[in-house]
Amino acid sequence: MEDSEFLQFFSGKRLIGDDFTLAEIEAWFADEAEAYANLGAKDKDSYTYGYHALNALHGYKGLPVPENAQVLGFGSAYGDELSPLLSKASRVTIVDPSDEFVMTDREGVPITFVKPVPSGKLPFENDSFDIITCLGVLHHIPNVSFVIQELGRVLRPGGFALIREPIVNMGDWRKPRLGLTRRERGIPKEYMESAIAKGNMSVWRSTPCIFPLTPRISKLIGVRFPFNSQPMARLDKILCTLTHWNCRYDRRTIMQKICPTSHFWVCKSMKLPGASAQ
């Protein structure tokens, strides 16, 4: 990659991967398929899902969930993020590439595991799901726009999709990065919102989240998982609300880094009942 092209991606003017050929997508997919599991998630004895309070505050609070909901967890691993939905779900489908996470049920609710394909095409009929979660997944995927369109296609009219992604540059992906997978990169907020609109969804709720100092504050007061703590999640929301004006994709100075690093969107399908998805 030429330096001039790299700088366009690094600054957020373009999103690497979104215009890849199928062969390039397949190579990316091969790198990322087991990457999250290999970062430690597959070790069930030590694994803890770390975003329950954050998801409750920004995503599930006030969310209208129908009885007997059909739920899709896109990239949901063990399905931890779906726990608040299980009391109303009749069935859950999880799309995840890793065999490490496969199970047949969670809290008595049947779960169907489906492996994704590199193209991003989902093997479901139009309007199949009432609720979709996609939390911290798309930044691992090359063809973000197409995948969001697929999520919009399988979401029923009036249904909701919960999406959370990092919106800042995550460093030079051409080099190894501690604690990160080989290909993941942040997605510019404006790019995400354009893709959501093209996916036939509107933004029902939009909130910045994950202030960079929240984990440090949490550690100082002895809270191991800050985003599993309701008080810490609320503090994080306050800090993000106060500094969201400073958000930019390419953060080079200390002052530029005083801003939220992620964003949470609750999206509602704009399709009309009985209309065919595009």
N, C-alpha and C positions, 0 to 999 in steps of 0.2 A: 504494500500500500504506500502510495506517495505521501510525503509529509503534508502537502497541501490538502489532500483528501482526508487524511487522518484528522487534521485540525478542524475540518467541517463537522466530523462526527464528535470530536472531543468537545467542541463548543456547543453542541446541541442543534446546530443548523440542519443536520441530517441525522437520521437514525440508522446506524449500521445494522444490516441484516434485513431491513424491511423491503429491499428490492433485490434480494438474492435470487439466483437461479435455484432450481430444485436440487442440483448437485451440491451447491454451497449450503443450502438449508439442511440437507442430509448430513453433511459433515459437522455442522453446528449441532444438530440433534444428537449425533453420536457422542459428542463431547459432553453434552449436558444431561443425557438420559439418566445416569446414575450419580450425577455430581452432587445433588443435595443429600442423597442417602450417604454418599461417601464422606461428606463433611461431618458426619457423626449421627445423622438422623436414624440410620439403620440400627444403631446400638440402642435397643429398646430399654435396656436397664438404666441408661444414663440420659436418654432423650426426654426433654420437657418442652412442650409447645409454649412459646413465650408471648402470645399476643391476645389472650382471652379478654382482658379488660379493655385493651385498645379496640378490638373488634366490637365489643359490646357498646362502647361509647360512641364510636364513629359509624358503625354499620348496623348493628341489630337494634339499637335503641329506637323505638317507635316504628320499626319496620312491620308492615302488615303482612303476616304470613298466613296463607289459607290453610284450613284443615286438610289433611291428607295430601300435603304438598309433595310434588315431585321435585327433588333437589339434585342439582349437579354441583359437585365440587371439582373444579378444574385445577389440577395440580395440588390436591389436598392431602397428599401423603396418607397418614393414618386417619384423616378425617377429623382431627381435633377442632378445627375451625367451625365444623358443622354442628357441634354439640348444642348450641342454642336453638337449632332448628328441629332437633330429633323428636321432640314431643309432639310436633305437628306433621312430621314427615311420614308418608306411607312407604316411600322407597328413596334410597339415596344411590346416586351413580357417581363414582369417582373416576376421573380421567387422570392417570399418572403413569409415567413410563417405567417406574421401578417395581420389580417383583417384591422388594423388601416390605412394601406397605400393604400387600394384598390381605384382605379379610372378608368374611362373608356377612358379618353384621356388626353393628355398633349400638350398644345399649338396647338391643333387641330389634333394631330397625335393619331390614335387609340392605346389604350393600352390594352393588355390582361394580366390579373394577373393569375398566376399559383402558387399553393401551392406546396412546395417541400415535398418529402417523406423522412423519416429518412435514408433510404438506400443510398440516393444521386442520384438514377437513375432519369434521366431527361425524361419527356414524349414527346420527340421530335425525329423526324427522323434524321438520319445522315445528315450532311451538311445542316443544316436548317438556319444558321445565318451568315451574313457577318461580323458583329461586336459584340463582347461580352465584357461587362464590369463586373468586379468582384473586387470591391474596398473596402478593409477592411472587408471582409466577411469570408474568409477561416479560419481565426484564431478563429472563433466562431464554427467551424464545426469539428467533430471528424475525419471522414474518408477523410482527405484532398487529398490524392493521388487518390482515386477513383473519387472524385468530379472533380478534374482537368482533369482526363481522359474523364469524361463525357463532360466537356466543350470542350475538343479537338474533341470529336466525333461529336458534333452538330455544330462545326465551319466549314464553307465551305472551300474548298481548296483556299489558298491565303487570307483567312480572317484573322482578327486580334482580339486578346483577350487582354484587358487591365487589369492587375492584380496589386494591391497594398496591401502589408501586413506588419505588424510589424515583425521585424526580431530579436528582443531581448526578453529576458525573461521578462514577465510582472508580476512577483511575484508569491507567493505561492497560487495557485488556490484552495487549500484546505481550505483557510480562506477567509472571506469577504474582498474585495478590493474596496476602494472608487472609484466610477466612472467607474468601470468595471463590466461586467456581471460575472456570477458564473463560467463559464467554459472557457472563452476565454484565450488564451495563444499565445505568439509569435511563429513564425515558422522560424527555422534556414534558412538562405539564401541558403545554399548549398542543403538543403532538398527540398526547393521550386524549385530550378533550375533542380534538378534531376526529380522531379514530372512533371515539364513542359515538359521536354524531353520525358518522358514516355507517356505523353499526346499527342504525335505526333505534338508538336509545337517547333519552334525555337525562341530564344530571338532576336527580331528585335532591341529593344532598352532597356537598363537597367540602371537605375539611382537610387542612394541613395537619401533619402528624410527624412524630419521631424527631424531636429536637436533639441535636447531637450531644448536649450536656445532660440529658435526662438519665442515661445509664450511669453517668459518673455521680450525679446527685443521689441516685438510688443506691449505689454502692456505698457512699459515705454514710447513709442512714441505715444500712444493713438490709436493704431489700434486694434479693438476688435477681428477681425477674421483674423489672420495672413495669413492663406492659401487661403483666398479669395482676398488677396491683391497681385497684380503682383510684386511690388517691394519687398515685404516680401518673396514671393515665390522664387524670384531670389536670395535674400540674403541667404535664407535657402539652396538653391542649392549650392551656393559657400561654405557655412560652411560645408555642407555634403561632398562635393568633397574634401575639404581640410582634412577631418577627417575620411573618409571612411576606410582608412587603419587600423584604430583602432577598427573596428567593431568586436564584438564577442557576442555570444548569452548570456552567463552568465556574467553579469557585476557586479563586487563586489566593486570596488573602484571608487572614484570620477574620476580618470584619465580614467578608463575603460568606464565611462559613457559619455565621450566627443567623441561622434560618432553619426552617423545617427541611428534613431530607426526604420526606415521603408525602404522599397525598392519598386520601381515601375518597372514593367516589361511590355513592349509591345511585345506580342508574336504573331508569324505568323504561320498559319497552314502549316505543312509540307506535307500534303496529296496531291497527284496528282489528277487533275480533272478526274472524272470517276472512281477513285479507291474507294473501299469500306472501311469504317472505321473499325478498329479492335475492 
